[in-house]
């Protein structure tokens, strides 16, 4: 049984599989790699998916839905042909079609998939994506962030390179921006930002409205069918402008007759507010990572909407860097998802490859707001852009005299007040009555790359409580297995084989040396153990390389009077 990778896109979706030492795109029944993410209900009640459904957006708009990825995790319902669907229902139809196409192409059953999602998807949206997979008959234990998938695809394609890349993933409905570091066999996401409601569809809308404005038409007063027709025509013009300097948009029938010459300059002028929104996540990701555009080695632009010359020029000018030439905007994420599927299957070719990701939103608990007790304050435990998997804890104290229990409410988000963030769950632990502030609890969050959050609370008197927030549709058995795996996070990486061997080597060299050489060995050992506490894969990988090289030099100089300071020594790195 094969494991496939799926790029579930707002506009188009596609699948890939790792075989023959590479990530191979899977064609659909029509021989195309791109399957439109459109669903329509036919008059006989049957479900149409893909190109056949897309053609009905104009002819049967009341029976057809597109762009529903934007509504994942929400309560919005789509009424199509007298039937009601959620966004995850519609996504499940697309996923099922991709699964069926994969089974036909591969000649074997497909029961599991790795699905890409926008890096800025919240837990509710990720959980909805997993449920959609389950509805499509797929086991989905792993989601991969879309920019991370694109970065992995680039890493495999270019070989091991030490680079800091900005991945600008601009699709039909979402924008993701990620800073990604490639080092040896590690691809590590440093920071993410994005906008889940900004994509190529918004530019289609802007073009259609701009056309109406310049031609003296009221877009909002037009029939729904006419509006959709203008959007489709706007999309065609947008695509044409990727290879032409200008294009004519025209409509002529018994009701309306209008035409307009469109250029990329006109597009930038009419969509100035959208371009400002495009740049905002780019600025934020640099701010979060404490980096600047000058630190970049490479700009990678993926997603169908990144083909727009106006967007490419705008981002290139802002970053003072031209986009990398090798990236395939339409297929890079699917190729990366296929690689991640191979990693999930633990194929021999990919066993050494490590992908680390980050938590896109802060996770924390509610604490008492003394100034305004009706509005709890958010106390972060795992900050956004923390490398996953991770395990962190905080200490909290009773707020009232004689308090007998502490309620731990878990939230996700960046706002100061809990009410402005997303509530995830709660648990309660008993504490011995005492004056306020004298009883304390330890709250530990352990969060994995698959979206499983374990909350553990321990009191000073031995009382304990635990809450598992999976939001993923995993079975109890799968949760138990993941919790067992997560328990290792509570041990420092110094227990892992490579670092452990280096520490043993350093201790041996310390015993062999004396004087200043011994001091240098002790110094770099102390620094190395500090690096291990970070639990960041790429940071630890770099530290291992540096320490190994230094120990090589120590062994070479054993018996000599002096030893030069290590290159880029611990003082500069600490």
C-alpha positions in Angstrom: 0.0 0.0 0.0 1.4 3.3 -1.1 1.6 6.6 0.9 1.0 9.6 -1.3 1.6 13.3 -0.8 -1.2 15.7 -1.6 -1.2 19.4 -2.2 -4.8 20.3 -1.3 -5.0 23.8 -2.9 -7.6 26.5 -3.1 -7.6 26.6 -6.9 -6.0 23.3 -7.9 -4.9 20.1 -6.1 -2.4 17.5 -7.1 -0.7 14.4 -5.7 2.8 12.8 -5.8 4.4 9.6 -4.6 8.0 8.7 -3.8 9.3 5.9 -5.9 12.4 5.2 -8.0 14.4 7.6 -5.9 12.3 10.6 -6.6 9.0 12.4 -6.0 6.8 11.6 -8.9 3.7 13.6 -9.8 0.5 11.5 -10.3 -1.7 12.4 -13.3 -5.5 12.4 -13.0 -7.9 10.5 -15.4 -7.5 13.3 -18.0 -3.7 12.9 -17.9 -3.3 16.3 -16.1 -1.4 16.9 -12.9 -3.6 19.7 -11.7 -7.2 18.8 -10.6 -9.3 22.0 -10.0 -10.5 22.2 -6.4 -14.1 22.6 -7.5 -17.2 20.5 -6.6 -20.6 20.5 -8.3 -23.8 18.7 -7.7 -25.4 17.5 -10.9 -29.2 17.5 -11.6 -29.3 13.8 -10.8 -27.6 14.3 -7.4 -24.2 12.9 -8.5 -21.0 14.7 -7.5 -18.7 16.2 -10.1 -15.1 17.1 -9.1 -12.4 18.8 -11.0 -12.5 20.3 -14.6 -16.1 19.1 -15.1 -17.2 20.9 -12.0 -15.2 24.1 -12.8 -17.0 24.4 -16.2 -20.3 24.6 -14.2 -19.2 27.6 -12.2 -20.7 29.8 -14.9 -23.5 27.6 -16.1 -24.6 26.3 -12.7 -23.2 28.6 -10.0 -26.0 27.7 -7.6 -24.8 24.0 -7.7 -21.1 24.6 -7.7 -18.5 25.6 -5.1 -14.9 26.7 -5.3 -12.4 28.3 -2.9 -13.9 26.4 0.0 -10.4 25.8 1.4 -10.7 29.2 2.9 -13.6 28.1 5.1 -11.9 25.0 6.5 -12.6 24.7 10.2 -15.5 27.1 10.1 -19.2 26.6 10.5 -20.0 27.9 7.0 -22.2 25.6 4.9 -22.5 25.4 1.1 -26.0 24.8 -0.3 -25.6 23.0 -3.6 -28.5 21.5 -5.5 -30.6 21.2 -2.4 -27.8 19.6 -0.3 -25.8 21.1 2.4 -22.0 20.7 2.8 -19.2 21.9 5.0 -15.8 22.9 3.6 -14.3 19.7 4.8 -17.1 17.7 3.1 -16.2 19.4 -0.2 -12.5 18.9 0.4 -13.1 15.2 1.0 -14.6 14.9 -2.5 -11.5 16.4 -4.0 -9.2 14.2 -1.8 -11.2 11.1 -2.8 -10.8 11.9 -6.5 -7.0 12.3 -6.0 -6.9 9.0 -4.1 -8.8 7.2 -6.8 -6.6 8.7 -9.5 -3.5 7.6 -7.5 -4.8 4.0 -7.1 -5.5 3.8 -10.8 -2.1 5.2 -11.8 0.0 3.2 -9.2 -2.0 0.0 -9.5 -2.3 -0.5 -5.7 -4.4 0.6 -2.8 -3.8 4.0 -1.2 -4.9 4.2 2.4 -2.6 6.9 3.8 -1.5 10.4 2.7 0.6 13.3 3.9 -1.4 16.5 3.1 0.0 20.0 2.8 -1.7 22.9 4.6 -0.9 26.6 4.8 1.7 27.3 7.5 -0.7 29.8 9.1 -3.6 27.4 9.4 -4.8 27.2 13.0 -5.6 24.0 14.9 -9.3 24.0 13.8 -8.3 24.3 10.2 -5.7 21.5 10.5 -8.1 19.3 12.3 -10.7 19.9 9.5 -8.2 18.9 6.9 -7.5 15.6 8.7 -11.2 15.0 9.0 -11.6 15.6 5.2 -8.9 13.0 4.6 -10.7 10.5 6.8 -14.0 11.2 4.9 -12.0 10.4 1.7 -10.9 7.1 3.1 -7.4 8.2 3.9 -5.4 7.9 7.1 -3.8 11.3 7.7 -1.3 11.3 10.6 0.9 13.9 9.2 0.3 17.4 7.8 3.2 19.3 6.3 3.2 23.1 6.0 3.2 24.2 2.3 6.3 26.3 2.4 8.1 23.5 4.2 7.2 21.1 1.5 8.4 23.5 -1.1 11.7 23.9 0.8 12.2 20.1 1.0 11.6 19.8 -2.7 14.3 22.5 -3.4 16.7 20.8 -1.0 16.4 17.4 -2.7 16.7 19.0 -6.1 19.8 21.0 -5.3 21.6 18.7 -2.9 22.9 19.6 0.6 23.5 23.3 0.8 23.9 25.7 3.7 21.3 28.3 2.8 18.8 30.7 4.4 15.8 30.8 2.1 12.6 32.8 2.2 9.8 30.7 0.7 7.0 32.9 -0.6 4.0 30.6 -1.2 1.2 32.5 -3.0 -1.7 30.3 -4.0 -5.2 30.8 -5.2 -6.6 31.6 -1.7 -3.8 31.8 0.8 -0.4 33.4 1.3 2.4 31.8 3.4 5.8 33.2 4.0 8.5 31.1 5.7 12.2 31.5 6.6 13.9 28.1 6.0 17.4 27.1 6.8 19.0 24.2 5.0 22.0 22.6 6.6 23.5 19.2 5.7 20.6 16.8 5.9 18.4 19.1 7.9 15.7 21.4 6.5 14.6 23.7 9.4 11.8 26.3 9.4 12.8 29.3 11.4 9.7 31.5 11.3 6.3 31.6 9.5 3.7 34.2 8.8 0.9 34.5 6.3 -2.6 35.5 5.4 -5.3 32.8 5.1 -7.6 35.1 3.1 -5.3 36.5 0.4 -4.5 34.8 -2.9 -4.9 34.9 -6.6 -8.7 34.8 -6.3 -8.6 38.2 -4.6 -6.7 39.6 -7.6 -9.3 38.1 -9.9 -11.9 39.9 -7.9 -9.9 43.1 -8.0 -9.4 42.9 -11.8 -13.2 42.3 -12.4 -14.2 45.2 -10.1 -11.5 47.5 -11.6 -12.7 46.6 -15.1 -16.3 47.5 -14.1 -15.2 50.7 -12.4 -13.3 52.0 -15.5 -16.1 51.0 -17.8 -18.8 52.6 -15.8 -20.4 49.4 -14.6 -21.7 48.5 -11.1 -20.2 45.1 -10.3 -22.4 44.5 -7.3 -25.6 45.2 -9.3 -24.8 42.5 -11.9 -26.4 39.1 -11.7 -24.4 36.4 -10.0 -23.8 34.5 -13.2 -22.4 37.6 -14.8 -20.2 38.3 -11.8 -18.7 34.8 -12.0 -18.2 35.2 -15.8 -16.2 38.4 -15.2 -14.1 36.7 -12.5 -13.3 33.9 -14.9 -12.4 36.4 -17.6 -10.3 38.4 -15.1 -8.4 35.2 -14.2 -7.7 34.5 -17.9 -6.4 38.1 -18.3 -4.3 37.7 -15.2 -2.7 34.6 -16.6 -2.2 36.2 -20.0 -0.3 39.1 -18.3 2.3 36.6 -17.1 3.7 36.4 -20.6 2.3 39.6 -22.4 2.7 43.3 -21.8 -1.0 44.0 -22.2 -4.3 42.2 -22.8 -7.8 43.3 -23.8 -10.7 42.4 -21.4 -14.0 42.8 -23.2 -17.7 41.9 -22.7 -20.3 42.3 -25.4 -23.8 41.1 -25.5 -27.3 42.5 -25.8 -27.0 43.9 -22.2 -23.4 45.1 -21.8 -20.7 46.2 -24.3 -17.4 47.3 -22.8 -13.6 46.7 -23.3 -10.4 47.8 -21.6 -6.7 47.4 -22.1 -5.1 45.8 -19.0 -1.4 46.0 -18.1 0.6 44.9 -15.1 0.9 48.6 -14.2 -2.9 48.9 -14.3 -3.1 45.8 -12.1 -0.7 47.2 -9.5 -2.6 50.5 -9.4 -6.1 48.9 -9.0 -4.8 46.3 -6.5 -2.6 48.6 -4.3 -4.4 47.5 -1.1 -3.7 43.8 -1.9 0.0 44.5 -2.6 0.3 46.1 0.8 -1.3 43.0 2.4 1.2 40.8 0.4 4.2 42.6 2.0 2.9 42.5 5.6 3.7 38.8 6.3 7.1 39.2 4.7 8.0 42.0 7.2 6.5 40.0 10.1 8.6 36.9 9.4 11.8 38.8 9.4 10.8 40.6 12.6 10.0 37.3 14.4 13.3 35.8 13.3 15.4 38.9 14.2 16.8 38.9 10.6 16.7 41.2 7.6 16.5 40.7 3.9 20.3 41.1 3.7 20.7 37.8 5.5 18.9 35.9 2.8 20.7 33.5 0.5 17.7 32.7 -1.7 14.2 33.8 -2.5 11.9 30.9 -3.5 8.5 31.8 -5.0 5.9 29.0 -5.3 2.2 28.7 -5.7 0.3 29.5 -8.9 -0.2 33.2 -8.1 3.5 33.7 -7.7 3.7 33.5 -11.5 2.2 37.0 -11.7 5.0 39.4 -13.0 3.6 42.2 -10.9 3.9 40.1 -7.7 7.4 38.8 -8.6 8.7 42.3 -9.3 7.1 43.7 -6.2 8.6 41.1 -3.9 12.0 41.2 -5.7 12.2 44.9 -5.3 11.2 44.8 -1.6 13.8 42.1 -0.8 16.4 43.4 -3.3 16.8 39.8 -4.6 15.6 38.0 -7.7 13.6 34.8 -7.3 15.4 31.5 -7.7 15.0 30.3 -11.2 14.6 26.5 -10.5 11.4 26.6 -8.5 8.2 25.2 -10.2 5.4 27.3 -8.7 2.5 25.0 -9.6 4.1 21.7 -8.5 6.8 22.3 -5.9 4.5 21.8 -2.9 3.1 18.5 -4.3 6.7 17.3 -5.0 7.7 18.2 -1.5 4.6 16.5 -0.1 5.6 13.4 -2.0 9.0 13.5 -0.4 7.4 13.8 3.0 5.3 10.8 2.2 8.5 8.9 1.4 9.9 10.1 4.8 6.7 8.9 6.5 7.2 5.5 4.8 10.8 5.5 6.0 12.2 4.7 2.5 15.9 4.1 2.4 16.7 7.1 0.2 15.2 9.6 2.8 16.2 8.1 6.1 18.8 10.7 6.8 16.7 13.7 5.8 15.3 15.7 8.8 12.5 18.2 8.4 11.7 20.4 11.4 8.8 22.8 11.5 7.6 25.5 13.9 4.4 26.3 15.8 2.6 29.0 13.8 0.6 30.3 16.9 1.4 30.8 20.5 -0.1 28.3 23.0 -0.7 29.3 26.6 -3.1 29.4 29.5 -5.5 32.0 31.1 -4.3 33.9 34.2 -6.1 36.4 36.4 -6.2 40.0 35.3 -6.2 41.9 38.6 -7.0 45.2 36.8 -10.0 43.8 34.9 -11.1 40.4 36.4 -13.7 39.7 33.7 -10.9 39.5 31.0 -8.3 36.8 31.6 -4.8 37.4 30.4 -3.0 35.0 28.1 0.2 33.6 29.6 2.3 32.0 26.8 4.0 28.7 27.4 5.0 27.7 23.8 5.7 30.9 21.8 4.9 31.0 18.0 7.8 29.9 15.8 9.0 27.4 18.5 10.7 24.5 16.8 8.5 21.3 16.8 8.3 19.0 18.5 8.8 20.8 21.8 8.1 20.5 25.5 8.0 23.6 27.8 6.6 24.4 31.2 5.6 27.3 33.4 4.9 27.8 37.1 1.7 29.4 38.3 0.4 30.4 41.7 -3.1 30.6 43.4 -4.9 33.9 43.0 -7.2 33.8 46.0 -6.9 33.0 49.8 -8.2 29.6 50.6 -8.3 28.5 46.9 -9.1 24.8 46.7 -8.6 24.2 42.9 -7.0 25.8 39.9 -8.7 25.7 36.5 -6.2 25.6 33.6 -7.7 27.0 30.4 -5.7 26.5 27.2 -5.7 29.0 24.4 -4.1 29.6 21.1 -3.3 33.0 19.6 -1.3 36.2 19.9 -3.6 38.6 21.7 -3.2 39.8 25.2 -6.7 38.9 26.3 -7.8 35.2 26.2 -11.2 36.1 24.9 -9.5 37.4 21.7 -7.7 34.1 21.2 -9.0 30.5 20.3 -10.1 28.4 23.3 -8.8 24.8 23.0 -9.8 23.1 26.3 -9.4 23.1 30.1 -8.7 20.9 33.1 -8.8 21.3 36.8 -6.5 20.3 39.7 -7.1 20.4 43.4 -4.7 22.3 45.7 -4.5 22.5 49.5 -6.2 25.7 50.8 -3.6 28.4 51.7 -3.1 32.1 51.5 -2.9 33.3 47.9 0.4 32.8 46.1 1.6 30.1 48.5 0.4 27.1 46.4 1.8 26.6 43.0 1.4 24.2 40.0 3.7 23.3 37.1 2.0 23.4 33.7 3.9 21.5 30.9 2.9 21.7 27.2 4.2 19.1 24.9 3.4 19.7 21.3 4.3 17.5 18.3 4.6 18.1 14.5 1.3 16.3 13.9 -0.7 18.8 16.0 -1.1 16.7 19.2 -0.9 18.8 22.4 -0.4 17.2 25.8 -1.1 19.4 28.8 0.3 18.1 32.1 -0.4 19.9 35.4 1.4 18.9 38.7 0.8 20.3 42.2 3.3 20.5 45.0 1.4 17.9 46.9 1.6 15.3 44.2 -1.7 16.0 42.6 -1.6 15.6 38.8 -4.0 16.1 35.9 -3.6 15.7 32.1 -5.4 16.9 29.0 -4.7 15.6 25.5 -5.8 17.9 22.7 -5.5 16.1 19.4 -8.0 17.8 17.1 -6.9 15.4 14.5 -9.3 12.5 14.5 -6.6 10.0 15.6 -7.8 6.8 17.3 -7.1 6.2 21.0 -4.4 3.7 20.0 -2.7 6.3 17.7 -2.9 8.9 20.5 -1.3 6.5 23.0 1.5 5.7 20.6 2.2 9.4 19.9 2.2 10.2 23.6 4.8 7.4 24.1 6.9 9.0 21.4 6.4 12.5 22.9 7.7 11.3 26.3 11.2 11.4 24.7 10.8 15.2 24.3 11.1 15.6 28.0 14.6 14.3 27.9 17.3 16.5 26.6 18.8 15.7 23.2 22.1 15.1 25.0 20.7 11.6 25.4 20.7 11.1 21.6 23.5 9.0 20.1 25.5 11.6 18.2 25.7 14.3 20.9 26.3 11.6 23.5 29.3 10.3 21.7 30.7 13.8 21.3 30.3 14.5 25.0 32.1 11.2 25.8 34.9 12.1 23.4 35.2 15.5 25.0 35.4 14.0 28.5 38.1 11.7 27.3 40.1 14.6 25.8 39.6 16.6 29.0 41.2 13.7 31.0 44.1 13.5 28.5 45.0 17.2 28.6 46.2 19.8 31.1 46.4 23.6 31.5 45.0 25.9 28.9 44.1 23.1 26.5 42.0 21.4 29.2 40.3 24.7 29.9 39.4 25.0 26.2 38.0 21.5 26.1 35.9 22.2 29.2 34.7 25.5 27.8 33.5 24.0 24.5 31.8 21.1 26.4 29.9 23.6 28.5 28.9 25.6 25.5 27.9 22.4 23.6 25.6 21.2 26.5 24.0 24.6 26.4 23.3 24.2 22.7 21.7 20.8 23.3 19.2 22.3 25.7 17.7 24.3 22.8 16.3 21.1 21.3 16.6 22.7 17.9 17.7 20.2 15.3 19.6 22.5 13.0 21.3 24.4 15.8 22.4 21.1 17.3 23.6 19.8 14.0 25.8 22.9 13.5 27.1 22.6 17.1 28.0 18.9 16.5 29.9 19.8 13.4 31.8 22.6 15.2 32.6 20.5 18.3 33.7 17.5 16.2 36.1 19.7 14.2 37.5 21.3 17.4 38.1 17.9 19.0 39.9 16.8 15.8 42.2 19.7 16.3 42.7 18.9 20.0 43.7 15.4 19.1 46.1 16.7 16.5 47.7 19.1 19.0 47.9 16.7 22.0 51.4 17.0 23.4 52.0 20.5 22.1 52.3 23.5 24.3 49.6 25.7 22.8 46.4 25.3 20.9 44.8 28.0 18.9 41.4 29.2 19.8 38.6 27.3 18.0 37.3 29.0 14.9 34.0 30.8 15.6 34.4 29.6 19.2 31.7 29.3 21.8 32.0 32.9 22.9 30.7 34.1 19.6 27.9 31.5 19.5 26.6 31.7 23.0 
